[in-house]
């Protein structure tokens, strides 16, 4: 366990890590009040130990480490790595490659949809990790011995877990089952901020063109403000209030006062003026009418007559996932299954590859009335039978 807090020491660490075939990566960070996570520690595990890199140390040069992260001869192993990759992207402007995520891969090993690192280490290594430092303030310096030991533990067993998971996937011909999910994890679009799309993450029930255009404009304004000030979106104004304002579409401050739940501190601040200015720029003759279809695409709704079929296919999905020892979500998301029912002619993940072989073809047969599901009270088994 080595604490790296100078560029020279990081350069020496990179020389050692460059010789590895596989390294494990984890990050400690704080994100309660900021837009961007504050990186507090980067842990890198390898077969002889771990390096703990301090990104808060003065004048740290990460150029060599960035090259290491993109060295295609070295596999970077994460566990639930989305936020770790985000930190590396924000800090260095790169996405690590190639990568492997043990939480994603564990879905194909019968270990559940979101198995924790603690449970993974217990299962594969028989070790109980001390998690007492998990919620400590990683931004404070100096870091304690207990914190450093905890941080090193987060990568010390990760390569062992990877090797055992990887062996299982190879032996059972399931490598392709997780490749698509891991490739998606490495998609740079997940880490690039686009304020124009920020409205898409806000849940609502309205498909009014005026509302959607107002919501998009307000969400973009909030996102840009949050980025500029590096504060959380909800600190500026919460989602439910943004929805109320977009619904009311106030034309002036007096109308803004009438919006349900409007707080006095917001009305007295520059936020109120800015939101009115944002709404004033919208011209109803130039509304973006494609927002309605974009909004509806977020969740595929089914007709009442299709809902029963969805419930049965969902049960079938559970049966087949249990049979193969994988989580249902790895085979199909709920949205994907709804789309499979609503648009049977469209290209769907369930129409090809391993998903088709273990589930999609059975779903197709059921939809065609060529297959049934029954229960045997003697054996307590679910029976899937073609007609």
C-alpha positions as CSV (number, residue, x, y, z in Angstrom):
1,X,0.0,0.0,0.0
2,X,1.7,3.2,-1.2
3,X,0.2,6.7,-1.0
4,X,1.1,8.7,-4.1
5,X,1.0,12.5,-3.6
6,X,3.7,13.8,-6.0
7,X,3.9,13.6,-9.8
8,X,7.3,11.9,-9.5
9,X,5.9,9.1,-7.3
10,X,3.0,8.7,-9.7
11,X,5.4,8.4,-12.6
12,X,7.2,5.6,-10.8
13,X,4.0,3.8,-10.0
14,X,3.0,4.0,-13.7
15,X,6.2,2.3,-14.7
16,X,5.2,-0.7,-12.4
17,X,1.6,-0.7,-13.5
18,X,2.5,-0.6,-17.2
19,X,3.9,-4.1,-16.8
20,X,0.7,-5.5,-15.6
21,X,-1.9,-7.4,-17.7
22,X,-4.8,-6.5,-15.3
23,X,-5.2,-3.8,-12.7
24,X,-8.2,-2.9,-10.4
25,X,-9.5,0.6,-10.1
26,X,-11.7,2.3,-7.5
27,X,-12.3,5.9,-6.4
28,X,-13.3,7.6,-3.2
29,X,-15.2,10.8,-3.7
30,X,-17.7,13.3,-2.3
31,X,-20.7,14.6,-4.2
32,X,-23.3,15.8,-1.7
33,X,-23.3,19.5,-2.7
34,X,-21.4,19.7,-6.0
35,X,-22.4,19.1,-9.6
36,X,-19.2,17.3,-10.3
37,X,-17.9,14.6,-7.9
38,X,-14.9,15.7,-5.9
39,X,-12.2,13.0,-6.4
40,X,-10.5,12.3,-3.1
41,X,-8.5,9.1,-3.7
42,X,-7.9,6.8,-6.7
43,X,-7.0,3.2,-5.7
44,X,-5.1,1.0,-8.2
45,X,-4.7,-2.7,-7.3
46,X,-2.2,-5.0,-9.0
47,X,-0.9,-8.5,-8.2
48,X,1.7,-7.2,-5.7
49,X,-0.3,-4.7,-3.8
50,X,-2.0,-1.3,-4.3
51,X,-1.2,2.3,-5.1
52,X,-3.3,5.0,-3.5
53,X,-3.2,8.2,-5.6
54,X,-4.1,11.5,-4.0
55,X,-5.9,13.7,-6.7
56,X,-6.1,16.5,-4.1
57,X,-2.3,16.8,-3.8
58,X,-0.8,20.0,-5.2
59,X,0.4,20.1,-8.9
60,X,-0.3,16.4,-9.7
61,X,0.4,15.6,-13.3
62,X,-2.0,12.8,-14.5
63,X,-0.7,12.6,-18.1
64,X,1.2,9.3,-17.7
65,X,-1.7,7.8,-15.7
66,X,-4.1,8.8,-18.4
67,X,-2.0,7.0,-21.0
68,X,-2.0,4.0,-18.7
69,X,-5.8,4.1,-18.5
70,X,-5.9,3.9,-22.3
71,X,-3.2,1.3,-22.7
72,X,-5.1,-1.5,-24.6
73,X,-2.8,-4.2,-23.3
74,X,-3.9,-3.6,-19.7
75,X,-7.4,-4.6,-18.6
76,X,-8.9,-2.2,-16.1
77,X,-11.3,-3.9,-13.7
78,X,-14.0,-2.0,-11.8
79,X,-16.9,-2.9,-9.6
80,X,-20.0,-0.8,-10.3
81,X,-17.6,1.4,-12.2
82,X,-19.9,4.2,-13.7
83,X,-19.0,6.8,-11.1
84,X,-15.3,5.8,-11.1
85,X,-15.2,6.2,-14.8
86,X,-16.9,9.5,-14.6
87,X,-14.3,10.7,-12.1
88,X,-11.5,9.6,-14.4
89,X,-13.2,11.3,-17.4
90,X,-13.7,14.6,-15.5
91,X,-10.1,14.6,-14.2
92,X,-8.3,13.5,-17.3
93,X,-10.7,13.8,-20.2
94,X,-10.5,10.1,-21.2
95,X,-12.4,6.9,-20.8
96,X,-10.4,3.9,-19.6
97,X,-10.1,1.0,-22.0
98,X,-10.4,-1.9,-22.1
99,X,-12.6,-2.4,-19.1
100,X,-14.4,-5.1,-17.1
101,X,-17.1,-4.5,-14.5
102,X,-17.5,-7.3,-11.9
103,X,-20.9,-6.1,-10.8
104,X,-22.2,-6.3,-14.4
105,X,-20.5,-9.7,-15.0
106,X,-21.9,-11.1,-11.7
107,X,-25.4,-10.8,-13.2
108,X,-24.5,-13.7,-15.5
109,X,-23.2,-15.8,-12.6
110,X,-26.3,-15.9,-10.6
111,X,-25.2,-13.4,-8.0
112,X,-28.0,-10.9,-8.3
113,X,-28.5,-7.6,-10.2
114,X,-26.5,-5.3,-8.0
115,X,-24.2,-7.4,-5.8
116,X,-22.0,-5.3,-3.6
117,X,-18.2,-5.5,-3.6
118,X,-18.4,-6.7,0.1
119,X,-20.7,-9.6,-0.8
120,X,-18.6,-10.4,-3.9
121,X,-15.4,-10.7,-1.8
122,X,-17.2,-12.7,0.8
123,X,-18.5,-15.1,-1.9
124,X,-15.2,-15.6,-3.9
125,X,-12.5,-14.9,-1.3
126,X,-14.2,-15.9,2.0
127,X,-13.1,-12.5,3.5
128,X,-15.2,-10.1,5.6
129,X,-14.2,-6.6,4.7
130,X,-14.2,-3.8,7.3
131,X,-16.6,-1.1,5.9
132,X,-16.4,1.2,8.9
133,X,-14.6,3.9,6.9
134,X,-17.1,3.9,4.0
135,X,-18.8,7.2,5.1
136,X,-15.8,9.0,6.4
137,X,-14.8,12.4,5.0
138,X,-12.3,11.5,2.3
139,X,-11.6,15.2,1.6
140,X,-9.9,15.8,4.9
141,X,-6.1,15.6,5.1
142,X,-4.1,13.8,6.4
143,X,-5.9,10.5,5.7
144,X,-5.8,8.1,8.6
145,X,-4.2,4.6,8.6
146,X,-7.6,3.1,8.9
147,X,-8.9,5.0,5.8
148,X,-5.8,4.0,3.7
149,X,-6.2,0.3,4.7
150,X,-9.9,0.5,3.9
151,X,-9.2,2.1,0.5
152,X,-6.6,-0.5,-0.4
153,X,-9.1,-3.2,0.5
154,X,-11.4,-1.9,-2.1
155,X,-9.0,-3.1,-4.8
156,X,-7.0,-5.8,-3.1
157,X,-9.5,-8.6,-3.9
158,X,-11.0,-7.2,-7.0
159,X,-8.6,-9.0,-9.4
160,X,-9.2,-12.3,-7.7
161,X,-13.0,-11.8,-8.1
162,X,-12.5,-10.9,-11.7
163,X,-10.4,-14.0,-12.4
164,X,-13.0,-16.3,-10.9
165,X,-15.9,-14.5,-12.6
166,X,-14.0,-14.5,-16.0
167,X,-13.3,-18.3,-15.6
168,X,-17.0,-19.0,-15.0
169,X,-18.1,-16.9,-18.0
170,X,-15.6,-18.7,-20.3
171,X,-16.5,-22.2,-19.0
172,X,-20.2,-21.5,-19.6
173,X,-19.8,-19.6,-22.8
174,X,-21.3,-16.5,-21.3
175,X,-18.7,-13.9,-22.2
176,X,-21.0,-12.4,-24.9
177,X,-23.8,-12.1,-22.3
178,X,-22.0,-9.3,-20.5
179,X,-19.9,-7.7,-23.3
180,X,-22.8,-5.5,-24.5
181,X,-23.4,-4.1,-21.1
182,X,-19.7,-3.5,-20.5
183,X,-19.4,-1.8,-23.9
184,X,-22.3,0.5,-22.9
185,X,-20.5,1.4,-19.7
186,X,-17.6,2.6,-21.7
187,X,-19.8,4.8,-24.0
188,X,-18.4,8.3,-23.7
189,X,-21.9,9.8,-24.2
190,X,-22.8,8.8,-20.6
191,X,-20.1,11.1,-19.3
192,X,-20.4,14.1,-21.6
193,X,-22.7,16.7,-20.2
194,X,-25.4,18.0,-22.6
195,X,-27.7,20.5,-20.9
196,X,-30.1,20.2,-23.9
197,X,-30.9,16.7,-22.8
198,X,-31.2,17.3,-19.0
199,X,-35.1,17.5,-19.2
200,X,-35.2,13.8,-20.2
201,X,-34.2,12.7,-16.7
202,X,-37.1,14.5,-15.0
203,X,-40.1,12.3,-14.4
204,X,-43.5,13.7,-15.4
205,X,-46.9,12.7,-16.7
206,X,-47.7,15.5,-19.2
207,X,-47.2,15.3,-23.0
208,X,-48.4,18.9,-23.7
209,X,-46.1,20.5,-26.3
210,X,-46.1,23.8,-24.4
211,X,-45.2,22.1,-21.2
212,X,-42.4,20.0,-22.7
213,X,-40.8,23.0,-24.4
214,X,-41.0,24.9,-21.1
215,X,-39.6,22.0,-19.2
216,X,-36.7,21.5,-21.6
217,X,-35.8,25.3,-21.5
218,X,-36.0,25.4,-17.7
219,X,-34.0,22.2,-17.2
220,X,-31.3,23.5,-19.6
221,X,-31.1,26.8,-17.7
222,X,-30.8,24.9,-14.4
223,X,-28.2,22.5,-15.7
224,X,-26.0,25.3,-17.1
225,X,-26.3,27.2,-13.8
226,X,-25.4,24.1,-11.8
227,X,-22.3,23.5,-14.0
228,X,-21.2,27.1,-13.8
229,X,-21.5,27.2,-10.0
230,X,-20.5,23.5,-9.5
231,X,-23.5,22.9,-7.3
232,X,-26.2,20.2,-7.4
233,X,-29.3,20.7,-9.6
234,X,-31.6,20.2,-6.6
235,X,-29.8,23.0,-4.7
236,X,-30.9,25.5,-7.4
237,X,-34.5,24.3,-7.7
238,X,-36.0,20.8,-7.2
239,X,-37.6,18.8,-10.0
240,X,-41.1,18.9,-8.7
241,X,-41.0,22.7,-8.6
242,X,-39.6,22.9,-12.1
243,X,-42.5,20.7,-13.3
244,X,-45.0,23.0,-11.6
245,X,-43.5,26.1,-13.2
246,X,-43.4,24.5,-16.7
247,X,-47.1,23.5,-16.2
248,X,-48.2,27.0,-15.1
249,X,-46.0,28.7,-17.8
250,X,-45.9,32.0,-15.9
251,X,-45.4,35.1,-18.0
252,X,-44.3,37.4,-15.2
253,X,-43.3,37.5,-11.6
254,X,-46.9,37.9,-10.4
255,X,-47.9,34.8,-12.2
256,X,-44.8,33.0,-10.9
257,X,-46.0,33.8,-7.3
258,X,-49.2,31.8,-8.0
259,X,-47.4,28.6,-8.8
260,X,-48.1,25.9,-6.3
261,X,-45.3,25.4,-3.8
262,X,-43.3,28.4,-4.9
263,X,-40.9,29.4,-2.1
264,X,-40.5,33.0,-1.1
265,X,-36.7,32.8,-1.1
266,X,-36.8,31.8,-4.8
267,X,-39.2,34.6,-5.6
268,X,-36.9,37.2,-4.0
269,X,-33.8,35.8,-5.8
270,X,-32.3,36.2,-9.2
271,X,-33.6,32.7,-10.0
272,X,-37.1,34.0,-10.4
273,X,-36.1,36.7,-12.9
274,X,-34.0,34.2,-14.9
275,X,-36.8,31.6,-15.1
276,X,-39.2,34.2,-16.4
277,X,-36.6,35.4,-19.0
278,X,-36.1,31.7,-20.1
279,X,-39.9,31.3,-20.6
280,X,-40.2,34.6,-22.4
281,X,-37.7,33.4,-25.1
282,X,-40.1,30.6,-26.1
283,X,-42.2,31.3,-29.2
284,X,-45.2,28.9,-29.5
285,X,-45.0,29.1,-33.2
286,X,-41.5,27.6,-33.0
287,X,-42.2,24.9,-30.4
288,X,-40.2,21.7,-30.9
289,X,-43.0,19.2,-31.6
290,X,-40.6,16.2,-31.6
291,X,-40.4,16.5,-27.8
292,X,-43.7,14.7,-27.4
293,X,-42.4,11.5,-29.2
294,X,-39.1,11.8,-27.3
295,X,-40.9,12.0,-24.0
296,X,-43.1,9.0,-24.8
297,X,-40.1,6.9,-25.9
298,X,-38.7,7.1,-22.3
299,X,-41.4,4.7,-21.2
300,X,-43.2,2.5,-23.6
301,X,-46.9,2.4,-22.6
302,X,-49.1,-0.6,-23.5
303,X,-52.7,-0.8,-24.3
304,X,-54.9,-2.5,-21.6
305,X,-55.2,-5.6,-23.9
306,X,-51.4,-5.9,-24.0
307,X,-50.8,-5.4,-20.3
308,X,-51.9,-9.0,-19.5
309,X,-49.5,-10.3,-22.1
310,X,-46.7,-8.2,-20.7
311,X,-47.3,-9.7,-17.2
312,X,-47.2,-13.3,-18.6
313,X,-44.0,-12.6,-20.6
314,X,-42.5,-11.0,-17.5
315,X,-43.3,-14.2,-15.6
316,X,-41.7,-16.2,-18.4
317,X,-38.6,-14.0,-18.2
318,X,-38.3,-14.7,-14.5
319,X,-38.7,-18.5,-15.2
320,X,-36.0,-18.5,-17.9
321,X,-33.6,-16.3,-15.9
322,X,-33.9,-18.7,-12.9
323,X,-33.3,-21.6,-15.2
324,X,-30.0,-20.1,-16.5
325,X,-28.9,-18.4,-13.2
326,X,-28.9,-14.8,-14.5
327,X,-30.8,-11.7,-13.5
328,X,-33.9,-10.9,-15.6
329,X,-32.6,-7.4,-16.4
330,X,-29.5,-8.8,-18.1
331,X,-31.8,-10.6,-20.6
332,X,-34.3,-7.7,-21.0
333,X,-35.2,-4.5,-19.4
334,X,-38.9,-3.8,-18.7
335,X,-38.9,-1.0,-21.4
336,X,-37.3,-3.4,-23.9
337,X,-39.9,-6.1,-23.1
338,X,-42.8,-3.6,-23.6
339,X,-41.3,-2.5,-26.9
340,X,-41.1,-6.2,-27.9
341,X,-44.9,-6.5,-27.3
342,X,-45.9,-3.2,-28.7
343,X,-43.7,-3.2,-31.8
344,X,-43.2,-6.9,-32.7
345,X,-41.8,-6.0,-36.2
346,X,-39.1,-3.7,-34.8
347,X,-35.5,-4.9,-34.3
348,X,-35.2,-5.8,-30.6
349,X,-32.5,-7.3,-28.5
350,X,-34.7,-10.3,-27.9
351,X,-34.7,-11.1,-31.6
352,X,-31.1,-12.3,-31.9
353,X,-28.1,-13.7,-30.2
354,X,-28.0,-15.4,-26.8
355,X,-31.0,-13.5,-25.6
356,X,-33.1,-15.0,-28.4
357,X,-31.8,-18.5,-27.6
358,X,-32.6,-18.5,-23.9
359,X,-35.7,-16.3,-23.9
360,X,-36.7,-14.4,-27.1
361,X,-37.8,-17.5,-29.1
362,X,-40.0,-18.7,-26.3
363,X,-41.6,-15.2,-26.0
364,X,-42.2,-15.3,-29.7
365,X,-43.9,-18.7,-29.6
366,X,-46.1,-17.6,-26.7
367,X,-47.2,-14.5,-28.6
368,X,-48.0,-16.7,-31.6
369,X,-50.2,-19.0,-29.4
370,X,-47.7,-21.9,-30.0
371,X,-46.5,-22.3,-26.4
372,X,-48.0,-22.6,-22.9
373,X,-46.9,-22.4,-19.3
374,X,-48.2,-24.7,-16.6
375,X,-47.4,-25.9,-13.1
376,X,-46.9,-29.5,-12.0
377,X,-48.2,-29.9,-8.4
378,X,-46.3,-33.2,-8.0
379,X,-42.8,-31.9,-8.9
380,X,-43.5,-28.2,-8.1
381,X,-41.9,-27.4,-11.4
382,X,-43.0,-24.8,-14.0
383,X,-43.4,-26.5,-17.4
384,X,-42.9,-24.7,-20.7
385,X,-44.5,-26.7,-23.5
386,X,-44.7,-26.0,-27.3
387,X,-48.0,-26.9,-29.0
